[in-house]
Amino acid sequence: MTKCPNCGSSDSITFDPERGIHVCTSCGFVIDDMIIDQGPEWRAYTTEDRMERERTGSPITAKVHDFGITTKIGYSRVKDKAKIHRLRLMQNKLRVPAKERKLVTYLSVLNSEASKLNLPDHVKETAALLTRRIIEEGKAKRIDMYTLIAGILYYSCQVNKIPRSLQEIKNLYNVSSSDLWKALERIQSVAKSVQGFKPTIKPTEYIPKIIEKLNLPPYVSTKASELVDLMHKNGLTSGKGYTALAAASVYLISTLMDVKRTQKEVAEALNITEVTIRNRYKEIISNFDIEVKL
């Protein structure tokens, strides 16, 4: 319904939910009436009323082993609450089959660790789907659970463009580089078969966080992003750590714009080594033939 049949107006048609009509506000012509209301037949004026009267459950989520499709036994309007309590305990035991207990454990730890990192729900959903696929394909055998979950969370952040550095994850979970890389190899082999699970993050995503930590002005972020984006388009970022590359570009631009931060300050802010920043810095000035005079 795009035009009023009476006056031909296309921008003035509105819906009146109280009367159930489509009306043209320009000429007052009633285009359609007696429209069925698709909403609930009840009214709620508070959140408590809405929660009590709704007959639908929470949306399907991969963060729970049964995707949240379950029925809970409530206590309301029941006299024998001891009996209901026993039924609830029995239901909780039957709800988790023996073959899914490992998945329940992994998802429980995954949700807990993702909350500690303050990750958004869409990252948790990605991580949960990856965890399911890894357990289904038997890739969770002979590897530490927390190391694997650390790798899953890091990979999920990469897929959803959340700038989390590998060094940050390593330090947080106290895992070695070799163990984490082994976990990431398993995750990548599984993620290849899942559509849309390819990392899409760019080095420029890390720059705002670095600028904030170093308390640098916004124009440094703009110029550093332009530099890194140019490198990314020309294939000069392949095989390089994005955090170190972004840090080196920020260090270079801050030096050129006379708001310099030392390599030590940058390294300490990002918990990486000065040598790494120095190497990336040298690569940038050699690729673009930049001359820096201190």
Backbone as CSV, one residue per row, in Angstrom:
resi,resn,N_x,N_y,N_z,CA_x,CA_y,CA_z,C_x,C_y,C_z
1,MET,0.854,-1.179,0.000,0.000,0.000,0.000,0.899,1.242,0.000
2,THR,1.101,1.854,-1.180,2.035,2.973,-1.293,1.356,4.300,-1.609
3,LYS,0.151,4.272,-2.197,-0.530,5.516,-2.584,-1.968,5.535,-2.073
4,CYS,-2.424,6.742,-1.762,-3.824,6.914,-1.387,-4.661,6.925,-2.671
5,PRO,-5.709,6.084,-2.792,-6.518,6.049,-4.014,-7.353,7.313,-4.226
6,ASN,-7.492,8.127,-3.193,-8.300,9.334,-3.294,-7.485,10.541,-3.771
7,CYS,-6.341,10.803,-3.089,-5.550,11.993,-3.437,-4.213,11.659,-4.085
8,GLY,-3.839,10.388,-4.086,-2.587,9.980,-4.728,-1.347,10.208,-3.880
9,SER,-1.502,10.640,-2.640,-0.353,10.886,-1.770,0.286,9.557,-1.362
10,SER,1.617,9.542,-1.329,2.328,8.301,-0.996,3.056,8.377,0.344
11,ASP,3.138,9.570,0.941,3.901,9.730,2.179,3.018,9.982,3.402
12,SER,1.722,9.979,3.228,0.852,10.372,4.342,-0.028,9.245,4.857
13,ILE,0.198,8.005,4.426,-0.621,6.877,4.881,-0.099,6.405,6.238
14,THR,-0.992,6.290,7.194,-0.603,5.876,8.541,-1.588,4.854,9.075
15,PHE,-1.142,4.120,10.081,-1.984,3.084,10.684,-2.434,3.535,12.064
16,ASP,-3.729,3.455,12.320,-4.309,3.795,13.624,-4.612,2.484,14.354
17,PRO,-3.760,2.095,15.331,-3.940,0.792,15.991,-5.197,0.714,16.854
18,GLU,-5.685,1.843,17.367,-6.869,1.819,18.233,-8.125,1.488,17.437
19,ARG,-8.207,2.006,16.232,-9.395,1.762,15.392,-9.173,0.655,14.366
20,GLY,-7.931,0.234,14.182,-7.644,-0.826,13.219,-7.855,-0.389,11.786
21,ILE,-7.369,0.824,11.436,-7.578,1.343,10.078,-6.284,1.933,9.532
22,HIS,-6.187,1.897,8.189,-5.166,2.655,7.473,-5.844,3.916,6.946
23,VAL,-5.277,5.071,7.261,-5.920,6.326,6.886,-4.885,7.261,6.260
24,CYS,-5.338,8.054,5.301,-4.487,9.063,4.673,-4.600,10.354,5.483
25,THR,-3.488,10.836,5.998,-3.499,12.043,6.835,-3.648,13.315,6.003
26,SER,-3.498,13.226,4.686,-3.645,14.417,3.835,-5.111,14.741,3.575
27,CYS,-5.886,13.713,3.186,-7.285,13.962,2.837,-8.275,13.306,3.796
28,GLY,-7.799,12.453,4.723,-8.684,11.805,5.685,-9.372,10.566,5.162
29,PHE,-9.015,10.103,3.974,-9.659,8.928,3.369,-9.230,7.652,4.098
30,VAL,-10.213,6.827,4.502,-9.927,5.545,5.161,-9.689,4.510,4.075
31,ILE,-8.457,4.020,3.990,-8.085,3.097,2.919,-8.478,1.666,3.257
32,ASP,-8.272,1.272,4.503,-8.558,-0.106,4.911,-9.007,-0.081,6.363
33,ASP,-10.049,-0.872,6.697,-10.520,-0.903,8.073,-10.718,-2.336,8.540
34,MET,-11.055,-2.470,9.819,-11.263,-3.774,10.457,-10.029,-4.671,10.307
35,ILE,-8.863,-4.078,10.485,-7.611,-4.836,10.381,-7.409,-5.619,11.672
36,ILE,-7.049,-6.890,11.541,-6.854,-7.761,12.710,-5.567,-7.372,13.420
37,ASP,-5.651,-7.210,14.733,-4.476,-6.910,15.544,-3.690,-8.196,15.769
38,GLN,-2.415,-8.215,15.329,-1.583,-9.411,15.445,-0.886,-9.512,16.801
39,GLY,-1.067,-8.523,17.669,-0.412,-8.534,18.975,-1.148,-9.398,19.980
40,PRO,-0.658,-9.445,21.233,-1.319,-10.260,22.267,-2.672,-9.679,22.654
41,GLU,-3.534,-10.537,23.222,-4.868,-10.093,23.612,-4.875,-9.484,25.008
42,TRP,-3.693,-9.463,25.669,-3.596,-8.910,27.011,-2.762,-7.628,26.997
43,ARG,-2.924,-6.867,28.070,-2.138,-5.648,28.219,-1.234,-5.771,29.437
44,ALA,-0.049,-5.153,29.341,0.894,-5.143,30.451,1.449,-3.739,30.593
45,TYR,1.460,-3.264,31.834,1.922,-1.896,32.092,3.276,-1.866,32.801
46,THR,3.746,-3.015,33.266,5.053,-3.097,33.913,5.794,-4.316,33.362
47,THR,7.095,-4.358,33.612,7.909,-5.494,33.159,7.467,-6.777,33.850
48,GLU,7.109,-6.677,35.127,6.661,-7.860,35.874,5.379,-8.429,35.278
49,ASP,4.425,-7.535,34.918,3.178,-7.996,34.293,3.460,-8.696,32.970
50,ARG,4.358,-8.118,32.193,4.669,-8.701,30.884,5.297,-10.084,31.043
51,MET,6.265,-10.216,31.971,6.927,-11.506,32.184,5.944,-12.561,32.674
52,GLU,4.958,-12.140,33.475,3.998,-13.091,34.023,2.989,-13.549,32.978
53,ARG,2.617,-12.652,32.060,1.553,-12.973,31.107,2.052,-13.549,29.781
54,GLU,3.324,-13.350,29.487,3.835,-13.887,28.230,3.790,-15.412,28.235
55,ARG,3.448,-15.979,27.080,3.380,-17.439,26.962,4.481,-17.970,26.052
56,THR,5.414,-17.109,25.713,6.546,-17.548,24.890,7.809,-17.515,25.726
57,GLY,8.755,-18.354,25.386,10.001,-18.421,26.130,11.063,-17.518,25.526
58,SER,12.277,-17.674,26.006,13.396,-16.891,25.492,13.762,-17.378,24.087
59,PRO,14.427,-16.536,23.286,14.790,-16.954,21.929,15.784,-18.111,21.921
60,ILE,15.841,-18.829,20.805,16.774,-19.947,20.667,18.201,-19.415,20.733
61,THR,19.032,-20.074,21.507,20.418,-19.659,21.662,21.336,-20.869,21.653
62,ALA,22.500,-20.713,21.016,23.485,-21.805,20.965,24.285,-21.902,22.247
63,LYS,24.104,-20.943,23.161,24.883,-20.928,24.403,24.413,-21.978,25.401
64,VAL,23.257,-22.591,25.143,22.725,-23.659,25.996,22.710,-24.943,25.182
65,HIS,23.004,-26.067,25.816,23.183,-27.321,25.064,21.942,-27.735,24.280
66,ASP,20.722,-27.401,24.796,19.486,-27.763,24.097,18.877,-26.562,23.367
67,PHE,19.708,-25.533,23.119,19.299,-24.300,22.429,18.202,-23.534,23.175
68,GLY,18.026,-23.816,24.456,17.024,-23.107,25.255,15.611,-23.618,25.059
69,ILE,15.476,-24.714,24.296,14.137,-25.282,24.071,13.846,-26.267,25.193
70,THR,13.279,-25.786,26.250,13.001,-26.635,27.404,11.801,-26.086,28.166
71,THR,11.249,-26.906,29.038,10.129,-26.489,29.888,10.573,-26.545,31.331
72,LYS,10.300,-25.474,32.052,10.656,-25.421,33.462,9.404,-25.572,34.316
73,ILE,9.522,-26.354,35.361,8.406,-26.550,36.281,8.411,-25.414,37.289
74,GLY,7.321,-24.669,37.348,7.242,-23.519,38.247,6.661,-23.858,39.602
75,TYR,6.798,-22.923,40.539,6.303,-23.118,41.907,4.935,-22.463,42.145
76,SER,4.499,-21.610,41.252,3.300,-20.807,41.506,2.046,-21.670,41.600
77,ARG,1.167,-21.270,42.536,-0.147,-21.892,42.747,-0.047,-23.412,43.013
78,VAL,0.999,-23.827,43.699,1.162,-25.240,44.029,1.327,-25.368,45.545
79,LYS,0.553,-26.270,46.149,0.605,-26.439,47.602,1.781,-27.318,48.025
80,ASP,1.965,-28.449,47.347,3.022,-29.393,47.711,4.334,-28.975,47.032
81,LYS,5.032,-28.003,47.621,6.247,-27.481,47.002,7.422,-28.453,47.116
82,ALA,7.402,-29.316,48.107,8.470,-30.321,48.237,8.424,-31.297,47.060
83,LYS,7.215,-31.674,46.663,7.057,-32.574,45.516,7.528,-31.892,44.224
84,ILE,7.168,-30.621,44.077,7.588,-29.877,42.887,9.110,-29.738,42.844
85,HIS,9.712,-29.542,44.016,11.171,-29.428,44.076,11.836,-30.717,43.608
86,ARG,11.289,-31.866,44.019,11.832,-33.161,43.587,11.668,-33.346,42.075
87,LEU,10.522,-32.907,41.566,10.292,-33.014,40.113,11.275,-32.130,39.335
88,ARG,11.563,-30.953,39.873,12.511,-30.049,39.211,13.918,-30.649,39.184
89,LEU,14.330,-31.277,40.291,15.636,-31.934,40.331,15.714,-33.078,39.336
90,MET,14.623,-33.859,39.255,14.586,-34.979,38.309,14.640,-34.471,36.867
91,GLN,13.915,-33.379,36.615,13.902,-32.822,35.266,15.285,-32.330,34.847
92,ASN,15.990,-31.695,35.782,17.337,-31.197,35.477,18.297,-32.335,35.143
93,LYS,18.131,-33.488,35.807,18.986,-34.635,35.519,18.663,-35.242,34.152
94,LEU,17.353,-35.342,33.858,16.941,-35.936,32.583,17.184,-35.001,31.406
95,ARG,17.304,-33.712,31.697,17.445,-32.710,30.635,18.784,-32.846,29.904
96,VAL,19.788,-33.372,30.574,21.124,-33.490,29.991,21.452,-34.959,29.755
97,PRO,21.381,-35.439,28.499,21.763,-36.821,28.206,23.253,-37.041,28.485
98,ALA,23.633,-38.283,28.677,25.026,-38.613,29.012,25.998,-38.151,27.921
99,LYS,25.594,-38.261,26.653,26.498,-37.910,25.552,26.694,-36.398,25.415
100,GLU,25.847,-35.602,26.072,25.966,-34.144,25.960,26.574,-33.496,27.201
101,ARG,27.010,-34.290,28.157,27.564,-33.726,29.379,28.857,-32.951,29.117
102,LYS,29.655,-33.437,28.196,30.894,-32.725,27.854,30.567,-31.367,27.242
103,LEU,29.562,-31.332,26.367,29.147,-30.074,25.748,28.637,-29.097,26.799
104,VAL,27.869,-29.591,27.762,27.346,-28.732,28.836,28.493,-28.108,29.624
105,THR,29.509,-28.908,29.936,30.669,-28.408,30.689,31.398,-27.328,29.906
106,TYR,31.631,-27.587,28.618,32.351,-26.626,27.783,31.565,-25.327,27.633
107,LEU,30.262,-25.439,27.405,29.446,-24.229,27.228,29.352,-23.429,28.522
108,SER,29.308,-24.122,29.650,29.258,-23.433,30.937,30.538,-22.627,31.164
109,VAL,31.684,-23.238,30.903,32.971,-22.544,31.065,33.098,-21.430,30.031
110,LEU,32.646,-21.686,28.808,32.720,-20.689,27.736,31.930,-19.433,28.094
111,ASN,30.706,-19.603,28.571,29.867,-18.452,28.944,30.486,-17.674,30.101
112,SER,31.071,-18.399,31.046,31.702,-17.757,32.189,32.914,-16.928,31.756
113,GLU,33.765,-17.506,30.909,34.979,-16.807,30.472,34.640,-15.636,29.536
114,ALA,33.632,-15.795,28.707,33.221,-14.703,27.819,32.673,-13.526,28.615
115,SER,31.982,-13.813,29.707,31.463,-12.741,30.567,32.604,-11.999,31.255
116,LYS,33.650,-12.733,31.652,34.815,-12.097,32.272,35.495,-11.128,31.300
117,LEU,35.493,-11.488,30.015,36.101,-10.632,28.997,35.156,-9.533,28.533
118,ASN,33.922,-9.560,29.064,32.916,-8.549,28.718,32.621,-8.551,27.210
119,LEU,32.466,-9.744,26.650,32.199,-9.878,25.223,30.696,-9.791,24.959
120,PRO,30.284,-9.200,23.839,28.850,-9.096,23.521,28.236,-10.451,23.185
121,ASP,26.911,-10.500,23.169,26.190,-11.758,22.964,26.476,-12.394,21.611
122,HIS,26.623,-11.571,20.553,26.829,-12.185,19.235,28.182,-12.897,19.148
123,VAL,29.162,-12.444,19.932,30.451,-13.141,19.979,30.291,-14.458,20.738
124,LYS,29.514,-14.443,21.820,29.254,-15.665,22.584,28.538,-16.703,21.723
125,GLU,27.592,-16.238,20.895,26.856,-17.168,20.021,27.810,-17.818,19.015
126,THR,28.696,-17.018,18.423,29.685,-17.555,17.481,30.580,-18.579,18.170
127,ALA,31.058,-18.233,19.365,31.932,-19.137,20.115,31.201,-20.432,20.477
128,ALA,29.929,-20.325,20.848,29.150,-21.512,21.217,28.956,-22.444,20.015
129,LEU,28.670,-21.870,18.844,28.514,-22.689,17.632,29.816,-23.381,17.261
130,LEU,30.932,-22.678,17.407,32.242,-23.289,17.137,32.526,-24.429,18.122
131,THR,32.182,-24.203,19.379,32.405,-25.229,20.406,31.607,-26.489,20.090
132,ARG,30.367,-26.317,19.689,29.530,-27.460,19.319,30.165,-28.268,18.189
133,ARG,30.585,-27.545,17.136,31.163,-28.228,15.973,32.472,-28.936,16.331
134,ILE,33.282,-28.318,17.172,34.558,-28.920,17.575,34.327,-30.210,18.358
135,ILE,33.363,-30.200,19.271,33.070,-31.398,20.064,32.447,-32.482,19.182
136,GLU,31.566,-32.085,18.259,30.935,-33.055,17.347,31.970,-33.768,16.477
137,GLU,32.997,-33.037,16.051,34.021,-33.621,15.176,35.180,-34.250,15.949
138,GLY,35.082,-34.277,17.279,36.106,-34.918,18.094,37.410,-34.163,18.183
139,LYS,37.383,-32.859,17.953,38.609,-32.055,17.980,38.959,-31.575,19.390
140,ALA,38.112,-31.903,20.370,38.368,-31.440,21.734,39.134,-32.473,22.561
141,LYS,39.581,-33.545,21.919,40.299,-34.597,22.638,41.782,-34.261,22.766
142,ARG,42.361,-34.680,23.883,43.794,-34.525,24.152,44.262,-33.074,24.035
143,ILE,43.479,-32.170,24.592,43.848,-30.760,24.655,43.199,-30.136,25.891
144,ASP,43.903,-29.239,26.538,43.377,-28.594,27.729,42.129,-27.780,27.395
145,MET,41.095,-27.929,28.214,39.811,-27.282,27.933,39.940,-25.757,27.915
146,TYR,40.648,-25.197,28.877,40.757,-23.738,28.959,41.593,-23.166,27.810
147,THR,42.593,-23.916,27.361,43.377,-23.478,26.208,42.514,-23.443,24.951
148,LEU,41.696,-24.488,24.782,40.812,-24.542,23.622,39.769,-23.426,23.678
149,ILE,39.197,-23.177,24.832,38.191,-22.120,24.972,38.820,-20.745,24.744
150,ALA,40.055,-20.559,25.212,40.768,-19.298,24.966,40.936,-19.068,23.468
151,GLY,41.298,-20.131,22.741,41.437,-20.024,21.282,40.104,-19.753,20.599
152,ILE,39.036,-20.385,21.077,37.704,-20.183,20.497,37.249,-18.738,20.685
153,LEU,37.467,-18.197,21.875,37.063,-16.815,22.142,37.865,-15.838,21.294
154,TYR,39.154,-16.091,21.150,39.998,-15.224,20.314,39.535,-15.272,18.858
155,TYR,39.284,-16.480,18.351,38.850,-16.634,16.965,37.481,-15.996,16.737
156,SER,36.582,-16.125,17.705,35.248,-15.530,17.589,35.327,-14.006,17.567
157,CYS,36.262,-13.447,18.328,36.474,-11.994,18.297,36.964,-11.560,16.924
158,GLN,37.836,-12.361,16.309,38.342,-12.051,14.971,37.216,-12.082,13.934
159,VAL,36.313,-13.055,14.073,35.190,-13.181,13.136,34.242,-11.989,13.259
160,ASN,34.033,-11.511,14.491,33.064,-10.440,14.743,33.693,-9.055,14.867
161,LYS,34.955,-8.922,14.441,35.654,-7.626,14.414,35.762,-6.979,15.793
162,ILE,36.060,-7.807,16.789,36.325,-7.313,18.138,37.838,-7.335,18.338
163,PRO,38.494,-6.178,18.519,39.964,-6.144,18.600,40.515,-6.668,19.922
164,ARG,40.782,-7.965,19.967,41.452,-8.582,21.116,42.764,-9.182,20.619
165,SER,43.857,-8.827,21.256,45.158,-9.305,20.796,45.420,-10.713,21.315
166,LEU,46.249,-11.433,20.569,46.615,-12.793,20.961,47.420,-12.778,22.257
167,GLN,48.256,-11.761,22.412,49.069,-11.643,23.621,48.182,-11.435,24.852
168,GLU,47.123,-10.674,24.677,46.180,-10.429,25.779,45.526,-11.730,26.239
169,ILE,45.127,-12.559,25.285,44.503,-13.847,25.609,45.521,-14.777,26.276
170,LYS,46.754,-14.787,25.758,47.808,-15.643,26.316,48.095,-15.281,27.770
171,ASN,48.213,-14.002,28.041,48.512,-13.558,29.403,47.346,-13.812,30.358
172,LEU,46.146,-13.644,29.845,44.966,-13.810,30.690,44.795,-15.261,31.136
173,TYR,45.056,-16.208,30.225,44.857,-17.628,30.529,46.162,-18.355,30.846
174,ASN,47.277,-17.614,30.794,48.580,-18.182,31.136,48.882,-19.450,30.317
175,VAL,48.721,-19.347,29.011,48.996,-20.475,28.123,50.195,-20.134,27.241
176,SER,50.908,-21.141,26.809,52.070,-20.927,25.955,51.639,-20.680,24.517
177,SER,52.529,-20.077,23.746,52.219,-19.781,22.344,51.984,-21.056,21.551
178,SER,52.805,-22.089,21.808,52.667,-23.345,21.050,51.324,-24.018,21.323
179,ASP,50.896,-24.044,22.595,49.606,-24.678,22.924,48.442,-23.908,22.306
180,LEU,48.541,-22.579,22.344,47.454,-21.775,21.783,47.381,-21.917,20.271
181,TRP,48.539,-22.000,19.610,48.538,-22.187,18.159,47.981,-23.550,17.761
182,LYS,48.273,-24.578,18.575,47.697,-25.903,18.304,46.174,-25.859,18.413
183,ALA,45.689,-25.144,19.416,44.234,-24.997,19.579,43.640,-24.241,18.398
184,LEU,44.310,-23.179,17.952,43.812,-22.383,16.824,43.815,-23.183,15.524
185,GLU,44.769,-24.095,15.363,44.795,-24.955,14.172,43.547,-25.837,14.107
186,ARG,43.167,-26.390,15.259,41.950,-27.211,15.311,40.715,-26.366,15.031
187,ILE,40.678,-25.181,15.612,39.524,-24.293,15.430,39.393,-23.886,13.963
188,GLN,40.498,-23.536,13.333,40.461,-23.112,11.933,40.041,-24.247,11.013
189,SER,40.478,-25.468,11.310,40.095,-26.617,10.478,38.598,-26.880,10.548
190,VAL,38.001,-26.618,11.721,36.551,-26.795,11.879,35.797,-25.626,11.268
191,ALA,36.321,-24.408,11.458,35.622,-23.200,10.995,35.544,-23.129,9.473
192,LYS,36.445,-23.806,8.772,36.426,-23.785,7.294,35.130,-24.346,6.730
193,SER,34.542,-25.291,7.455,33.313,-25.942,6.966,32.055,-25.182,7.353
194,VAL,32.199,-24.085,8.110,31.038,-23.310,8.553,31.016,-21.986,7.802
195,GLN,29.924,-21.730,7.100,29.816,-20.497,6.318,29.725,-19.273,7.224
196,GLY,30.495,-18.243,6.886,30.469,-16.995,7.641,31.372,-16.977,8.859
197,PHE,32.189,-18.020,9.034,33.078,-18.096,10.195,34.522,-17.820,9.802
198,LYS,34.717,-16.894,8.888,36.056,-16.511,8.466,36.397,-15.164,9.092
199,PRO,37.581,-15.037,9.703,37.961,-13.753,10.327,37.948,-12.613,9.315
200,THR,37.286,-11.520,9.665,37.178,-10.360,8.769,37.769,-9.098,9.378
201,ILE,38.408,-9.230,10.527,38.946,-8.058,11.211,40.138,-7.494,10.439
202,LYS,40.283,-6.181,10.474,41.394,-5.494,9.818,42.297,-4.867,10.871
203,PRO,43.566,-4.579,10.512,44.487,-3.966,11.491,43.994,-2.627,12.022
204,THR,43.202,-1.912,11.219,42.718,-0.597,11.649,41.781,-0.693,12.850
205,GLU,41.168,-1.876,13.077,40.250,-2.045,14.203,40.965,-1.909,15.551
206,TYR,42.273,-2.152,15.569,43.030,-2.109,16.817,43.484,-0.694,17.192
207,ILE,43.463,0.219,16.231,44.042,1.545,16.460,43.284,2.368,17.508
208,PRO,41.943,2.457,17.480,41.251,3.264,18.503,41.579,2.855,19.939
209,LYS,41.703,1.547,20.177,42.029,1.063,21.513,43.438,1.502,21.925
210,ILE,44.379,1.473,20.969,45.754,1.894,21.248,45.802,3.391,21.526
211,ILE,45.070,4.164,20.740,45.018,5.622,20.925,44.474,5.965,22.303
212,GLU,43.451,5.230,22.722,42.839,5.486,24.038,43.812,5.175,25.161
213,LYS,44.543,4.060,25.050,45.481,3.678,26.101,46.647,4.654,26.211
214,LEU,47.075,5.198,25.067,48.222,6.112,25.064,47.813,7.564,25.220
215,ASN,46.486,7.810,25.264,45.962,9.178,25.454,46.480,10.123,24.362
216,LEU,46.352,9.703,23.122,46.796,10.498,21.979,45.614,11.213,21.347
217,PRO,45.844,12.319,20.644,44.748,13.059,20.006,44.116,12.278,18.850
218,PRO,42.870,12.579,18.495,42.151,11.826,17.455,42.808,11.864,16.075
219,TYR,43.494,12.975,15.750,44.068,13.059,14.406,45.194,12.029,14.196
220,VAL,45.817,11.570,15.282,46.818,10.506,15.163,46.134,9.208,14.737
221,SER,44.962,8.956,15.304,44.187,7.767,14.943,43.805,7.793,13.466
222,THR,43.391,8.963,12.980,42.970,9.093,11.579,44.122,8.783,10.632
223,LYS,45.275,9.403,10.868,46.427,9.216,9.988,47.001,7.801,10.090
224,ALA,47.037,7.259,11.315,47.533,5.890,11.494,46.623,4.887,10.783
225,SER,45.307,5.113,10.841,44.353,4.229,10.150,44.540,4.295,8.642
226,GLU,44.787,5.497,8.104,45.028,5.648,6.671,46.289,4.897,6.249
227,LEU,47.330,4.975,7.075,48.589,4.288,6.769,48.420,2.776,6.774
228,VAL,47.777,2.252,7.819,47.590,0.802,7.941,46.644,0.288,6.866
229,ASP,45.615,1.065,6.555,44.664,0.660,5.512,45.362,0.579,4.158
230,LEU,46.261,1.498,3.894,47.029,1.472,2.640,47.922,0.233,2.585
231,MET,48.532,-0.105,3.695,49.359,-1.314,3.756,48.520,-2.573,3.546
232,HIS,47.334,-2.583,4.159,46.446,-3.745,4.042,45.993,-3.954,2.596
233,LYS,45.676,-2.861,1.916,45.220,-2.958,0.521,46.337,-3.425,-0.417
234,ASN,47.571,-3.120,-0.064,48.709,-3.503,-0.900,49.346,-4.826,-0.465
235,GLY,48.703,-5.527,0.443,49.181,-6.843,0.856,50.423,-6.830,1.718
236,LEU,50.706,-5.710,2.372,51.916,-5.596,3.190,51.692,-6.037,4.633
237,THR,50.440,-6.402,4.973,50.143,-6.841,6.341,50.073,-8.358,6.465
238,SER,50.278,-9.060,5.363,50.166,-10.514,5.378,51.242,-11.132,6.276
239,GLY,50.795,-12.002,7.195,51.726,-12.677,8.081,52.208,-11.845,9.247
240,LYS,51.693,-10.642,9.391,52.110,-9.748,10.479,51.041,-9.724,11.572
241,GLY,51.482,-9.603,12.810,50.546,-9.449,13.921,49.875,-8.094,13.844
242,TYR,48.548,-8.091,13.850,47.814,-6.838,13.656,48.023,-5.863,14.808
243,THR,48.145,-6.368,16.020,48.342,-5.478,17.173,49.672,-4.739,17.060
244,ALA,50.736,-5.476,16.758,52.064,-4.865,16.630,52.114,-3.904,15.457
245,LEU,51.455,-4.269,14.369,51.444,-3.409,13.185,50.712,-2.095,13.471
246,ALA,49.568,-2.190,14.131,48.811,-0.989,14.490,49.597,-0.141,15.484
247,ALA,50.262,-0.791,16.439,51.058,-0.062,17.435,52.225,0.664,16.782
248,ALA,52.890,0.006,15.822,54.021,0.626,15.133,53.566,1.823,14.299
249,SER,52.400,1.713,13.673,51.889,2.827,12.872,51.523,4.015,13.762
250,VAL,50.937,3.731,14.922,50.610,4.802,15.871,51.893,5.462,16.371
251,TYR,52.903,4.648,16.673,54.192,5.191,17.132,54.810,6.091,16.057
252,LEU,54.773,5.656,14.805,55.356,6.440,13.708,54.615,7.758,13.504
253,ILE,53.284,7.695,13.448,52.488,8.908,13.212,52.616,9.880,14.381
254,SER,52.643,9.354,15.606,52.799,10.241,16.770,54.152,10.941,16.748
255,THR,55.174,10.257,16.240,56.503,10.866,16.119,56.505,11.964,15.058
256,LEU,55.888,11.665,13.908,55.852,12.638,12.811,55.014,13.865,13.164
257,MET,54.003,13.692,14.013,53.108,14.794,14.358,53.462,15.441,15.696
258,ASP,54.643,15.125,16.193,55.188,15.795,17.376,54.331,15.591,18.629
259,VAL,53.734,14.416,18.751,53.070,14.024,20.008,53.605,12.645,20.391
260,LYS,54.897,12.539,20.343,55.575,11.252,20.411,55.362,10.518,21.728
261,ARG,55.181,9.194,21.593,55.250,8.279,22.717,56.421,7.338,22.449
262,THR,57.183,7.029,23.464,58.344,6.160,23.265,57.902,4.730,22.965
263,GLN,58.828,3.963,22.393,58.523,2.557,22.111,58.237,1.790,23.402
264,LYS,58.902,2.179,24.471,58.683,1.520,25.760,57.265,1.789,26.268
265,GLU,56.794,3.031,26.124,55.442,3.386,26.564,54.389,2.618,25.763
266,VAL,54.599,2.535,24.454,53.655,1.814,23.592,53.653,0.332,23.940
267,ALA,54.845,-0.239,24.123,54.960,-1.671,24.422,54.313,-2.013,25.757
268,GLU,54.523,-1.171,26.775,53.948,-1.436,28.095,52.427,-1.291,28.095
269,ALA,51.932,-0.347,27.311,50.481,-0.143,27.239,49.772,-1.336,26.612
270,LEU,50.456,-2.004,25.658,49.839,-3.112,24.923,50.351,-4.476,25.360
271,ASN,51.305,-4.473,26.326,51.851,-5.725,26.841,52.534,-6.549,25.751
272,ILE,53.295,-5.866,24.896,54.103,-6.542,23.885,55.537,-6.036,24.022
273,THR,56.460,-6.645,23.291,57.865,-6.280,23.440,58.220,-5.090,22.550
274,GLU,59.249,-4.356,22.974,59.735,-3.227,22.180,60.324,-3.696,20.858
275,VAL,60.928,-4.878,20.872,61.557,-5.423,19.652,60.514,-5.631,18.559
276,THR,59.347,-6.119,18.950,58.269,-6.357,17.969,57.837,-5.049,17.324
277,ILE,57.641,-4.013,18.145,57.241,-2.707,17.607,58.338,-2.146,16.712
278,ARG,59.597,-2.290,17.140,60.714,-1.772,16.368,60.805,-2.441,14.994
279,ASN,60.594,-3.747,14.951,60.657,-4.471,13.673,59.548,-4.023,12.719
280,ARG,58.314,-3.912,13.241,57.208,-3.454,12.389,57.422,-2.010,11.938
281,TYR,57.968,-1.207,12.834,58.243,0.209,12.520,59.247,0.322,11.374
282,LYS,60.306,-0.481,11.431,61.320,-0.466,10.370,60.735,-0.930,9.032
283,GLU,59.847,-1.918,9.079,59.209,-2.410,7.844,58.347,-1.323,7.211
284,ILE,57.624,-0.563,8.054,56.749,0.494,7.525,57.560,1.584,6.841
285,ILE,58.618,2.075,7.496,59.387,3.186,6.910,60.174,2.728,5.685
286,SER,60.545,1.440,5.626,61.265,0.953,4.442,60.312,0.744,3.262
287,ASN,59.092,0.274,3.532,58.111,0.056,2.462,57.630,1.362,1.845
288,PHE,57.504,2.401,2.658,56.976,3.684,2.164,58.062,4.746,2.001
289,ASP,59.315,4.333,2.227,60.440,5.247,2.061,60.239,6.528,2.877
290,ILE,59.916,6.344,4.141,59.672,7.464,5.057,60.965,7.789,5.790
291,GLU,61.291,9.055,5.866,62.485,9.491,6.594,62.044,10.196,7.891
292,VAL,62.493,9.672,9.004,62.129,10.233,10.301,63.347,10.909,10.905
293,LYS,63.212,12.185,11.212,64.286,12.963,11.832,63.881,13.308,13.253
294,LEU,64.634,12.839,14.207,64.333,13.070,15.625,65.165,14.235,16.173
